[in-house]
Amino acid sequence: MGFQGSTTDVTIGFLIDHTESQYQFGILQGVIDFAQHRNINLICFEGGLLNPDADGNFKCERNILYGLATKKRLDGLIILSDSLGTHLDDDALFQFRESFHSLPVVFVGRSHPKVPSIIIDSFYGMREMVLHLIEKHKYRSFGFIKGLSGSYHAEMRYSAFVEVLSEHEIPIDEDLIYDGDFLDNSGILAVRHILNTKKMPDVIVSCNDEMAVSAIRELDRHGFRVPEDIAVVGVDDIPKCATTRPPMTTVRQPLQREGWNAMSLLMNILDDSISEYKNLPLINTLDSRLIIRESCGCNIINDLPKTVTSSEKRNEQIRVNTVSLEQHRKQIVPLLQSISYENHCKNEDKMAEELVAAFLQAGQTRNADIFLNLWRDFLNSNLHLEVDEVIICGLLQQLRNCAYEYSFPPLIGDHLFWAAMTMLEKRTLKFIRKTYNNAMREEFVLNQLRDQLDMRFGQEKILDVLYHNLVELGIKSAYMALYDHGENTNIARIVLAYSDGTRYPLPNDGLAFPSELLIPDSFFNTNERFSYIVEALNYGERQIGFLILDMSNHINSIHTGIRRIVNNIYRGIDLVDAIQYQQTELIGSIEKLKETLEGIIKTLSITVANRDPYTAGHQRRVASLSMAIGREMGLDENQLQEIRVAALLHDIGKIFIPAEILNKSGTLKPIEFELIKQHAEEGYNTLKNIEFPWPIAEIVFQHHERCDGSGYPRGLSQDQILPAARILAVADVIEAITSMRPYRAALGIEVAIEEITRYKGSKYDTEVVDAAMKLIQSESFEITEG
C-alpha cells in the first residue's frame, strides 16, 4: 500500500524496543539495508518492552505506539519478538500478534509455532564458546553474567553453558553467577559482585557483548588485565567487540542478516499472497559461530604462519598448484570470519578466493591496481562498521606469506602489503574522524536543543526551536502530532510538519486527523522512498502524542535522544500548568482555611464572652496591642497573624475556672490563685488538637512564662520561650495594668511603663519592651479592641 503517490507500493513496519541496544540496532540495520536494496518504504516503531494491562491490552506507556501500526499505512509487519516479548509467555505474545490480524507478520529473535519466524541458534554458539574455553585454554573456574530473566536467548545461552560444564564435570559456583539484564551496567555490577566474593574465576562468560565490554572496563578500573589475569567473552559480536582492547572473543549472531532475512521472508509472503503461510517454513534458523579474538587468551596473529625471511627461501621457485592455493584460502577464511564484515552478496569463502587470486595476479603482472582496487572495495564495504584492524593486518600478512611462497620478488609482495596497509590506515582514520565529527556535531546540536527549549515558552516558540535544530541535525523530514486534549489517542493534531527542510504552514492549534494515519496525506512528500522512525511522546501513563523522524541520514540512537528532550519539555509544560493550577487551588484553599480559622476563633471567643465578658474584651485588646508591637519589630504578615490568633485565644483556658473566682472583687486566696494559674495549661489542652498553621496551643501555654524563669506554669526561660509568647506576655501585662479589673480600678499607663522598663531584660524581652515603648510614646498610641 505505502503512502499514496510514493515511488514504491510497499511499506513495511518494524516494531522495536529501543535502538540504543546494539543487538536490536544490528537487526534494524539489516532491515534498513534490505529496504534500501529493494526500494521499500520502512516505518520503525520504538515503543518499549511489551507490558499488557490487567485486561491484556498493550496500551501502557510507550506501548500505545504499537497501536498505530495498522493496515492504513502498512502492508506487512516485522516484530522483534525476543526483545519486545521478554516478559510474555507464548500465548500473550501471540495475542499481541493477533492485534495485527489484518497484516502479515514475521517474528525476529524468538519463534512461535503459529508465526513465521527468523531466529538465531544461540545454544550452539554458546556451546562452541565454552568448549573452546575448556579444551583450548583449560579453564576450570567460570563466572557467568546472565541476561534478562524471561528472555529466550538468555535462557538458551545459560542452558548451553550449564550443559557443557556438566559434560566436563566442572562444578558451577553459584557465587560467581550474576543475574544481569543485557544492559552495560550489569557488566559493571557483575564484576563488583564477583570481586566481593574473593573468588576470582579463570574466565567470565557474559550472556551478551554489552555486558562483557563494560565488564572488561570495570576489571581494568580495578587493576585486572584481560586476558592475563582473567579472560572475558561475550555473545552477539557487536561492533564494539572489534575495537575493545583487547579485541573480544565472542559468538557472532548474524544480526544484520537476521534483519535482512526477516524482510526477505515477509516480502516472499507478500509476493506469493499466502495469507496463511502454508508453503513457507514457519521457523527459519540462522547459525551463530564462534569468533576468536584475544580476550579469551588467544593470539590469532601470533598463531599465523610466520613470514618467510631467509633470502634462500625467497629465491626458491615453487610451482603454483591448486593445493597450495586452497591452503592459503582456508587460512584467510577464519580471518574474514573474525572481522565485523557482513556482505549479503558474497560469503567469506568467495571473498578469500578473490583476495588470494587478485594478490597473486597483481604480483605476477606487476599491476598493483588489480589487487588494490579489490582491496579498496573490500574496505569500503565495511565503512558503516567498526572493523578490527589487528585482524585485517593479519589477513594482509597472510597474503604476503602467499606471495613469498609463489616466487614473488620480495619488493613486489612488500609493495602490495604496504600499499594495502596505507589504504587501511587512511580508511580507518577517515572512519574515525567521520564518526567522531558526526558524534560531536550531533551531541552539540542535542545540547543546543536542550538549552534553547524552555518550558515557559509558548507552543509556537517550542516548535520553532525544534524545527531549526532538527534541520541542523540533518533530519530531512519530521512530523509531530499531539493527541487531542491529551486523552483521546485516536485523534491527533499535527503541530509540526516539514519535508526536505521545507516547513508546512499549520493552524495555531494544529490540524486534526486520525492517529492511525501517522501523517496526513496532504503533508507527505511523495517524490522518494521514505524511512521513518516513530517515537512516543509520553511520561508514565500520560500520553502526549508522537514524533515521526526521517532516518535516511541517521542510523543510530539520535532519535531516542530527541524523543527524550521533547518529552521532557512537554513534561515540564505539564508540570508548570499543574503548579499554576495547584497555586490557584491553594489560594482558594487558603481562603477557605482562613474562613474556617476565623470561624473557629469566633466560636471560641463567643464561648469565652458568654462565660466571662471581661476576658473576651481583654483578649481582643491584647491582640490589637500584640500586633502593633509586632509591626514595630518588623515582623511579616504571617508572623503577625500568628500573634493575633494566639492573643485572641490566650485566655481560653479561663472557661474552666469557676466564675466566682474570676469575678471575685477581693484579694484572691493562694489556692484560688493556683486555680487561676491553671488557665494556661487548660488553654493548651483545649487548642492542641486543632490544626492551626502556627503553634498556637504552645504560645497560649507559654504566655505567662518570663525570660528569667520566674513565670508559670513550667518556669521556662530565654530561648525556651517562643518569640510570639514573649510579645504576648508584654502586651498582656500592659493591657491588664491599664484596664479595670473586678478587684481594682485601672492603674494607668505610667504603672505599665514602670513595670516593663523595670524588668526589661530580666522578666521581659528587651526587643519587645523597646518596641512597646516606642508605641506608647507615640502620639497616636491607644489600646483598642482591633
N, C-alpha and C positions, 0 to 999 in steps of 0.2 A: 504494500500500500504506500508507505512513505508519506511524506508531506506532499500535498498536491503541487504538481509542477516541478518537483525536484528531478535531477538528472538520472536518478535511479529509482526503480519502483519498489525496492525492498528496504525496509527499516527493521533493524534488529535491536532488541532491548537487552541489557545486561545488568543483572542485579548483583551488587557487591556490598560487602560490609563496610570496608573503608580502604582507600587507596594508599594509605600510609604503610600498610603491610606489604613487605617485599614479596611475600608469597602471592598475595592477591594481585599485586601490581604486575607480577610476572605473567599471570594468566590474562589479565586485562591487556597487556602488551601484545600477546598472541591474537587476541580478539581484534584489537585495533589493526594489527598487521594484515589479517585476513580481510577485514572490511576495506582497507585501502587497496589491497590487491584485487579484490572483486568489485570495487566501486559500490560498496554497500553503505547505506546510512546506518549510524550507530547512536544509540542513546543509552548512556550508563546511568543507573540509579544507585546512589550511595546512601543507603538507608539504615545501616547498622545491623547488629545481630537480631534475629527474629525473636520477638518477645510477645507471645499472644496474651490477650487479656483473659478475664475469667470466662468469657463466652467463646474463647478460641479464635477471636478475630485479631488480625495483625494491624492494629491501628495505634499502638502505643508509641509515643515519642516519634523518632525518625521513621519508624516502620510505616507510618501513614503514607510515606513517599511511594512505596511499592504499589499502592492502590492506583497510582497514576499511570502504571504500565498496562495499557489497555489496547484493544484492537483498533481503537480510534486512531492510534498513531503507529502501532507496531504490527509486524507480520509474524514475528517469532520472538522467543524469549530464551535467554540463557541465564540460569540461576546458579550462582556459586554456592551450591548446596552444602558443602562441607563447612564453610565459614559461617554462612547465614544460619544454618540449622544446627549449630553446635549444641544448643540446649534442647533440641527437639528429638523425639523418637521418630521412627519411620512413618507412623500414622499421622502425626502432626505435620511432618514435612510434606507428606503427600496432600494433606488438607490444604496446605499453603499453595502447592502446585495447582490444585483444583480451583483455586480462586482465579486462575487464569485459564479457565477451561476452554475459552474460545481461541486460545493461541497454542501453536506447537511449542513445546518446552523441552529443553535439554538441560540436564543436571551436569555440573562440573565439580569434581573433587570428592563427591560421595554418591554412590549409586542407590537406586531404588528399583525394586523389581517391576514397577509399572511405568517407569520413566526412562527414556533413552539417556544414557549417562556416559561421560568420559571420566575415567579415574586413572590414578597412577598407583602401581603396585608398591606401596610404601613398605610392606612387610619384607619383600625380597631384598630391597636395597639396604634396609637396616640389618638384615641377616649378614649380607656381604660385608658391611662395615664392621660388625662385631667380630666376625670370623677373621677378618684382616687384623684387627687389633690383638686377637688372641694368638693366631698362628704366625703372623709376621713379627709382632713385637713382644709376644709372650706376656702380655699384660694379664694380671690376675685380680687386681683390685679396681672396681668400677664405681664411678659416680654417675648418676643419671638425672637429667633435668626433664621432667615430664611436660607434655603440652597441656592445653586447656582441657579440663575434665569434660567428658562427653564428646570430644572430637573424634571422629572416625580415624583420622590419620594418627592422632596421639595414641589411641588405643592399639592400633596395628603396630606402630613402631615400638611401643613398650613391650608388646607381646613377643615380637621378634627378638628383642634384647633379652628378655627372660628365657626364651626358648634356647637360644644359643648358649647362654651361660649354664643352663641346666644340662645341655648336651655335653658340656666340657666340665661338668661337676664343679663349677665355680659358684660359691655361695653369694647371694645378694645381701649386701649390708644395707638394711633399711635406713640407717642413719645417713647414708650417702645418696638417698633418693629424695629429690626435691619436687614438690608439686608446683610446676610453673604454669604459664598461661599463654605461651608463644610470644609474649612481648619482651622487648630487650631488657626491661628492668628485672625480669625474672632471672636472667643470667647473672646479674649483679647480686641479687638476693640469694641465689643458689650458691654462689661462691662463698659468700659470707657465712651461710649455713654450714657448708662443708668445712670451712676453716674453723668454725666454732666447735665442731666435733673432735678436732685434734686428730682426725684420721685422714691423712692425705692419700687419695686413690692414685693409681697409676694414670688413669685417664678419666675425663669427664665426657660422657656422651650426652649431647643435647638433642632434644626432640625436634628442634629446628635451628636454622643458622642464626637468626636474630638473637636468640638467647646465647648461642655459642660465641658469637662475636663479642657481646657485652661481657661474657664470662672471661674471655681472653684479656680484655681490657682491665677487668677488675682484678684478675690474677696479677697482671703486670703492676697494678697500683699497689699491691701487697708485696711486690718484690719477687714473684714467682715467674720463671721463664717457661715459655711454651715453645717446643715440647721438652726441653731439657729437664725441667723439674716435674712437669705434669703435662700430659697430652690433652688436647681438646678437639672434639669433632662434632659436626652438625649434620643437618639434613636440609635439602632444598637446592643448594648451590645458587644462592642469590648473588648478585654482582659483588657485594662486599667481601665474599669469600676470597676472591682473587687478589684483592688489594689489602686484606688484613695481613699484618705481619706477626707471625709467619703466615703464608698462604694456607688457607684452611682446607683440610681433608673433609669431604662431605659426601652426601648421597645426592646425585643430581636428580631432581624432579624436573622433567622437561615441561616446565610451566608454560612457556610460550607455545610450545607445541600442543599442550593440553588446551589452551585457549583457541589456537588455530583449528585443531581437530573438532572442537565443540562447534565452532562456526561452520566448519565443513559438513558436520553431521546435520546440523539444523538446516543448512541450505539443501542438502540431499532430501530431507523430509519435505521441504517446501517445493523443490523441483519435481519430486515424484508425487506430490499431493497425497501422501499417505498419512491420513489423519490418525490412524491407529498404529502406525509404525510397524505393520505386520512383516514387511520384508527387510527390516533393518535390525541388526543386533541391538539388544537393549543395553548391554554393558560393553563398553569399549575400553580396554585396559592398555595403558602405556607402561613400558618398563622403566624403572629407576635404575641407576647404576652408580657404582662406587667411583668417586673421583679422588684420586690420591694426590695430595699435595704435601705440605710439610708439617702441619700442626699435629699429625698423628705420630711423628717421629721419623717419617720417610724423608729422603732427599733424592727426588727422582732425577734431578740434573746430574748428581754425582753417580747415579746408577746407570747413566747412559754410556755406551761405548766411547772410550776416550779418543780424542782427535789424534790421528797419526802424525807424529812429529819427526821421525827419522827421515833423513834425505834418501836413504836406501828404499824405504817403503814408498815414499812419494814418487820415486822414479820408476818403481816397478810397474810393468804393464800387466794389468789384469783385465781379462776379456769380459765384456759386458754379457751377462746372462740373466735370464728371467728369474732364476732362483735368488740371485743377489738383489735384484730389484724388489722382489717380493719381500725379502727380509727387511730392507730399508723401509718399504711401505708399511710393514707391520710395526716397525719401531716408531714410526711417525704417528700412526693412528691413535695410540694412547695419549700422545701429547695433544693432539687435536681434541680428544675427548676431555682433556684436563683443563682446557681453557673455556672461558664463557663464550663459546661460539655456537650458534644455533642457526642453521640455514635451512629453510623449508624446501629448498630445491636440490641441494646436494648433501650427501651423507659424508661422514668422516673418511670412509674408505676411498670414495671417489676423489675427495679433496686431496688426500695423501698421495694418491697415484698421480694426480695432475701436478702437484708441487714437485715431486721427485722427477717426473718426466721433464718439466719445464726447467728445473735446475740443471739437469744433465744436458738438455738440448742447448741451453744458454752457454754452457761451458764448451760444448763440442763445436758450436757455430761461432763462438766468440761474440755472441749477440746478447748482451746482458738484459736487454729490454724484454726478451721472451719470458724470462723469469720475473723480472721486476714488475712488469705490467700485471701478471697474475698475482704477485705478492701485494701490489697496491690494492687490487680488487678484494683480496682476502682481508686486508686490514680495514678497508672501507666498509666491508660487510658487517664489521663489529663497531662502527662509530657510535652506536647508541648504547653500547655495553662497556662495562669496565673490564678490561681483559687482563690476564695475568702475564705481565712482561717476562717474568722468570721462565715460565713455561714456553713462551714464544721464542725466547732466546735459546732455550734447549732445542726447540724444533729447528731453528736455523743451524745450530751446532751439528745436529744430526744430518742435515742436508750437506754441510761442509764435509763431514766424515764420508758421506757418499761420494763427493767429488774427489776426495783423496783416493778412494778405493778404485775409482774409474779413471785413473791415469791423467787427471787434470793437472796441468802445471799449477804449482801452489798458488801463484799470484791470481789465477783465474778464480779458483774457489774462494780465496780470501777476499778478492774484489767483490764477488757476488754477496758474500757473507756480510761484509762491512757496508755495502750499499743498501742491503736489506735492513741491517741494523739501524742505519741512518734514517731510513724511511720510518721504521718503527718508532725511533726516538722522536722524530718530528710529529708523527701521528699522535703519539702519547702526549707530547707537550701541547699540541693543538687541542686534544680532547680535554686535558686537564684545565687548560686556560679557558676553553669554551665553557666547560662545566662550572668552573669557579666563577667566571664572569656572569653567567646566567643566574647562578645561585645568589650571588651578591646583589645583582640587579633586582631579582625578584624579592629578596629579603628587604632591600631598600624600599621598594615600592609598597610592599606589605606594611612595613613600619610607617611609611608615609601615610598610607591609608588609615592606619590606627590613629596616628597623630592628628590627621585632618578631620576625621569624623568626630562629632561631638553630639552627645545625646540631647544637648539643648537646642540643636539645630532643628529647623522645621524639615518636613519631608522633602521639599524641593531641594534644599541645600544638601541634604544627605545623598540624594540621588545624583546630584551634580558631581559631588566629590567621588562617589562610587564609579560613575561613568568614566570620568577622566583618568582615574587610577587603573581601571580595568583595561582601558585602551593602552595606557602606558605599559601595562604588563604584557601586551601583545595578544590579548584575548579579542579575537576578531568580532565575535558576536556574543551578546549576553541579554538575558531577559529576566526580569524579577517580577514575581506576582505575589500579592498579599491576599490571604483569604478574606472574603467579605465579612466584615465585622469581627474577624478573628475567631469565629465559631463555626460557620458553615464552610467546610473544606471542599464542598462540591462546586462552589463558585469562588473564583478568584478575580482579583483586579490587577491587571498588568500595569505596573507603575514605572517600569524602566524597560526600554527596548531599543537595541541598536544592532546593526548588521554591517560588517565590513567597516566599522568605525563610525557609520552614519546613524545618528540618533533619530528615532521616530518621535514626532510630537504626540503628546497624550494629554487628556483632560487632567485637571489638578488632582482629582480623586481616582485617576486611573480608568481603565476600561474593563468592564466586567465580561467574563467569558467562562465556560465550563472548564474546571480544572483539568479534566482528563484530556483536554486538547493540548495541554502544556504550553503551546504558543498559539495565539490566534492566527489563522491563515493569512490575514492581511499584513502581518508583520514578518512573515517568514521569507527569507531570501531563497528563491527557487533556482538560482543560477549555478549552484555547485553542490557536490556531495557534502553532507554535514556529519559532524561527530560532536555530540554534546554530552555533558555530564549534568545531572540534575541533583542539586543539593537541597536538603530540607532546611528550612528556617524555623527553628523551634528551640525552646528550652523546657525540659521536662515534658509535661503533657500540654503545655501551651503551644499551640500551633500558630505560626505567624504567616508562613507561605512557603515559597520555594524559589530557588535561583537556578537558572539554566545558563551554563557557560560553555562556550566553544572550547574544545580541547585538541584542535588540529595542530596548534603550535606548542602545546604543553601536554606532555605525557608524564606527569608527576603529581605530587600531592598538593600543589599550589591551590587547587580548587577547594580543598578541605580548609586550608588556611583562610581563604576568602570567606568561606561559609562561616567560620568561627568569628571573624571580625564583624560581619554583617549581623550575625546572631547576637553578638554582644552589644552592638549599638542599639538594636531593637529591644533587647532585654533592658538596656539602660533607659530607653524611652519609656518602656512599660513601668520601670521602677520609678522614674520621675513622676509619671502620671499617677502611680499608686501612692507615692508620697504626697503629691498635691491633694489627691482625694482624701487620704488619711488626715492631712492637715485640716482640710475642710470639715471632715467628720470630727476631728479632735477639737476644733474650735467650737463646733456645735455641742460636743460632749462636755467641754469645759463650761460653756454657758449653762448647760443643764445641770452640771455639777455645782456651779455657783448658786443656781436657783435652789437646788436641793440643800446645799450647805446653809444658805440663808434661811431656808425653811426650818432646818434643824435648830439653828441658833435662835430663830424667832420663837420656836416652840419651847425650847429650854428657857429662854428669857421670860416668856409668859408664865411658865411654871414657877420661876423664881419670883416674878412680880406678884402672882397670886399668893405665894407663901409669905413674901416679905417685900413690900413695895419699896422700902428704903434701899435694900440690897440691889434691886433691879436698877434704880436710878444711879446708884454708886457704880455699878458695872459699866453703864453707858458713859458716865463721866470719865472713868479710868481709861476706857477705850479711847475716848477722844484725846485725852492728855498723853497717853502712851504713843499714839500715832504721831502727835505733834512733836514729842521728844525724838521719835524715830526719824522723822523728816529732818529735824535739826541735825541728827547724826549722819545723815546722808544715806539712809537705808533705801533699798529699792522697793518697788511696789509689792513684790511677793513677800518680802520681809515685813512690810507694813501691814499686809493683810493677815499675816501670821500673828502679829501682835494684837491686832484688832479683835480677831476671833478669840484668842486666849483671854483678852481683857473682858470681853463680853460674857465670858463663861467662868471667870476665875473664882467666883464665889458660889458656883452652882452647888457645891457641897453643903452649903448652909441650909438647904431644904431638908437636910436630915437632922438639923439641930432644932431642939424644941423652941417654939416661937416665944415662949415666956422668957427664955434665956436671951434670945436675940434682941428682944424689945425691952429688956429689963432696964429700968431707969436708974437704979442704984449701982453700987460697985459690985462687980462680979466676984463670987467666991472662987477660990483656987480650983475647985472641982469643976465649976461652971466654965472657967477659962480653959481648962483642959478639954472640955467638950467642944468649945468654940474652935480650938486649935485643930480638931479632927476634920474640920471642913475641907482642908487642903487635900487630905488623903481621900475623903469621901468624893470630892470632885474628880480626883484622878480615877477612882473606881467607876464613877459614872460615865466618864468620857473615854476610857481606854479601849473600848471595843468599837468605837466609831472611827471609821477610816477617813480621817482628815488628811489633807495634803501636807500637814505640818504636825510636829509632836505636841499637839495642844494639851493632851492629858498630862504630859510630863511638865509642861510650862505651868499649868494650874497647880500641879503637885509642888512646884518649887517657888511659888510667888511670895512665900513668907520666909524663904531662906535668905541669909545675909552673907556677904562676902567674907566676913571674919569667922564664919561658922557658928554665929550666935543665934541663927534663925531656927525655924522648925518646918516640917516635922523630923527631918533627917539630919540636920546640922551640917548641910553641905557648905562648901566654901569655894571662893575664887572660880577657877575654870570648871569646877564640877557643876556650876550653875549655868544654865543656858542663857545666852545673851538676851533673848526675849523676856525671860523671867527676871533678869536684873532690871530691865526697863520697867517692867510691870511692878516690881517692888517699889521703886521710887515714885511712880505715878500713883500707886495705891496709897502710899503714906501721905503724899501731898493732898490728895483728894479727901482722905479720911480726916486729916487735921483741919482742913478748911471748910468742912461740911458739918452740919449739925448732926449729932448722934442722939440716940434715945436717952443716954445717960449724961449728956452735956451739950452746951452750946458750941457753935463753930469757934475755933481758936484763932482763925485768921491766917493770912498768907505769911506774915512775918514769922510765926511759930514754925510753919512748914519749912521756911528758908533756913531757920536756925537748926532744925532737925537734920536736914540733908547736908548742910555745909559742915556741921559739927562732925558728922560721921562719914563724910566723904573720904573714900579710900580705905575705910575700915568696914562699916556695915554696907555702905552703898558704893556702887561702881563709880569711879572718878569720871569717866567719859559721860556716863548717863547724867550725873549730877551737873556737870558743866553745861550739857545741852539743856537740861531743865532750867538752870539759872538764866540762860540766855532767853528762854521763852518768858520766864517770869518777869524779867527786867524789860521786856519789850512793851511798848505802849498798848499793843493790841491784845495782851495776854488776857485770856478769860477761859475758865473751865466750863465747857458746855457738855450737853449730852449727845453731841455729834448729830 
